Amino acid sequence: MDVMHLNRWLTSLVAVPILVLFLIKAPPPLFALFIGLIAIIALWEYNRIVFSGLKQAVGWLIPLWGALVGLLVLYAVYSAGWRYIPELILVNGLGAAVFSIPRFKTDNRVVEGVARQMQGLIYIPLALSTLILLRMGPNGVRWIFFLLFVVFLGDVGAFYAGRIFGRHKLCPAVSPGKTIEGAIGAMAVSIAVGFCFMLIFLPHLPPIGSLFLFIAVSFAGQAGDLFESELKRVSRVKDSGSILPGHGGLLDRVDALLFAAPTAYLFKTYVLKLF
């Protein structure tokens, strides 16, 4: 076992029990604060990636504005659901555009920076806000655990299936190490874990609808992983950070959740009712 792989397991053995205990015991307000902390760290790592060649053009005010509005998005979702989200997205875009005007004369790439900042608001705080909505809904804690089990164990399945059976590249232009066999392994593990979890903790869910849910969450999680790889490849960055030994940055750990959580929320809110 290589050192990086060992560090990955040691970090998981320490972090997972703490996370499990927190998710079980934390009331909704504390859970929302926890998501806010994750969002700020992940957004900082995102900015580090996408602004790596634009620091002089963008400055500090535009990213800071995005972080502040991102926290407001999470608070608004916790307080009133989606009610104020369109307005906050509008306020963020207008503010970032206004802040770019004085900087345009010295470096017109600031316009590109505004677009990346606006993408970051949707990509991280808005996506993570669906975890708050899931947590505050019926069987909220169970849905959070379902999502974590399906996504993270699916990731483990992808890793080992790819290492043992991997022969055909999945998307080499984005992530040369990922294979079609690994993606199939992730899907198979996600479906198996999802059905086991459903039978024990969410038995009221419709079986056919749940199958589509497991497939969609697994697909979304893998797409989220690949999308972050796109961002890193464009900026020539290997990891989003080094906060988690053996795992890289926090964004490297939650990239799949950024796509999987909204997918699970949409299925729970709208799609499963059709079955």
N, C-alpha and C positions, 0 to 999 in steps of 0.2 A: 504493500500500500504506500503510494507516494505521500510526501509531506502535505501537499495541498489537499489531497483527499482525506488524510487524517485530520487536518485542521477543520475541514468541512464537517466531519462527523462529531468532533469534539465540541465545536460551536453549537451544533444542533442539539447535542445531549445536554448542554447547559441551558440553551435558550428555550427549547421546546417546553420543558416542564414549567418554566416561569411563565411562558406565554399562555399555556393551557390554564394554569391557576388564575392568571389575570383575567382571561376571557370568561371563566366561570363566575368569578367573584365580582368583577367590576360592574358597577351600575352604569346605565346609559350615558350619564354626563362624563364619567371618567373614561369610558370607552371612546366617546367623541373627542376628548382631549388627547387620548392616545393616538387616534387616527390623525389628529391635527399635527402631532409631533412627527409622525411618520411622513405626512405630506410635506412638511417643511424640510426635513432632511432629504427626502427624495427629490424635492423641487430644487434644492441647492445642488444636488448631484446632477440633476438634469441640466441646470444652468451651466455647471462646470463643463458638461459635454458639449452642448449646442452653442455656447458662447466662447469656446476655446480659442477661436480665431477672430472673435468680434468684441473682445473686452474693451478695447479702446473706442470702438464705434458706439457701443451700447452704453457704457458707463455702469453706474451702480443703481441709478434711480429706477430704470425700467424693470430690472429683475426684482428690486425691492417692492415696487408697486404690485407686481404679479404675486409675490408672496403674501402681501397684506390682503389683496382681494381674494386670494386662495383661502386664507383663514376665514374671511367673511363668508365665502361660499360654504365652507364646512359648518360654520355657525348657523347660517341661514337654513341649510338642509336639516340640521338638528332641531332648529326651532320651528320651522314652517314648511318642511318638505321642499318641493321644487318651486314654491310660490315666487321667490325673489331671484331665482337663478338667471333668467334672461336679462334682467336689469343689471345684475352684477357682471355678467359677461360683457354687456354693453359698456358699463362704466370702466371695466378693465381695458377694453380695446380703445376707447376714447382717450383714457388717461395715458396709456402707453404711446398712442399716436401723438398726443400733445407734447409729451416729454421728449419725443424724438426730434421735434422741429428745431430746437436750438443746436442739436448735434449734427444735423444733416449737412451743414456747410463744411464741417471738418472731415466727415466720413459718411458718405451716402449709404453705406452698408447698414446703417442704423435701421433702415426700413426692413431689411431682412431680420434684424434682431427683434423688431416689434412682432413680426409674424411668428417667430420662434417662441417669444414670450407668451403670445396668445395661445399657441398650441400647448404650451406647458400647463396653462391654467386648466384646460380641458383634459389633458392627458393625465394629470396627477390629482389635484384637489377635487375636481368634479367627478372623476372616476372613483376615487376613494370615498366620496360622499355616499355612494351606493352601499358601502359597508355599514355606514351609520343607519341608513334606511332599513337594511336587512336586520340589523341588530335591534332596532326599535319596533319591528313588526312582530306578528305572531310567531312563536317558536324561534325568536331572534337568535339566541345563543346557539341553538342547534343548526340554524342555517349558516352561521359563521363557521362553525366547526365543519359542517358539510363542505363548504367551499374550500377551507384550508386543507382538509383531507384529500379531496378530489384533485386539487391543483398541485399540492406539494408531493403527494404520493405518485401522482401522474408524472411529475418531473423526475422522481426517483426511477420510475418505470422506464422513462425515456432514456435516462442515463445508462442503466444496466442493459436494456434491450439494444441500445445503440452500441455499447461496448462489446457485447457478446455476438450480436447478429448483424450489426451495421455493415452494409456493403454499398448501398446506394445513397448518394448525397440528396438531402432534402432540398436545400436552397443554398448552394455553395457560394453564391455571390454575396449572401447576407451572413451566413454562419457556416463555414466550411466543415465544422465538426458534427453538425446535426445530420442525421440520416432518416430515410423513410422508415426503416425498421424501428428506429427509436421513437418516431412519431406514432407508429402503430402500437408500440409497447405502451406509450403514454396513454393513448386512447383506451387500450384494453384494461389497463390498471385503473384508470379513472372510472370506467363503466363498472368494473367489478367492485371497487371501493364505494362508488355511488349507490349501487344497489344494496350492498351490505348495510351502509349507513341508513338508507331509506327504510329498509325493512325493520331496523331496530329503533330508530329515532324519529323518522318521519313517515310512519306507515300509512298516513292518510293521502299521500301523494299518488296520483294516477300512474300506474306502471309504464304505459306507453309514453305518456308525456314526460315522465322522469327519464326514460331512455334518451329522448331527444335533448333533455336538459343536460345529462351527463356528456353527451357527444358535443353539444354546443359549448359547454364550459371548458371541456378539454381542448377543443379546437381554438376557442378564444384565448385560453391560457398560452397555448403554443404560439399563436399569432402575436400575443403581447411580448413574449420572449424574443421573437424574431424582429419585432418592430424596434425594441430597444437595441438589438444588435445592429440594426440599420443606423440608428443614431450614433452609436459608438464607431461604426465602420467609417461613416462619413467624416467624423471628427478624429479618426485614428486614435481612439481611446480603447484600452483593453478592458478595464473595469470602471464602473461609475464611481467607485471609491474604495476604501479599505477598512470600513467601519466593522465589518464582520470577517474575522480570519477564516480563510478558505472559501469564502463566499463572495468576496469583493465588496461592493457597496450595497447600501440598503435598496437602491433602485434595482440592482441586479436580482434581489430576492423578491421584490414585489412587482416586477415587470409583468409577470403572468396575471397577477391579481388585478392589475389595472385594466385588463380586458375581460377577465373572467368574472369579476364582481359585478360590473354593469350587466353582463350577460345573464348571470344568475338572478339579479334583481328584476330584469325585464321578463324573464321566464316566470318568476314567482308572481309578479304583479299582473301579467297579461296572458302569457302563453299557456300556462298550466290550467287556467280557467276554461280553456277550449276543449279539454279532455274530460 
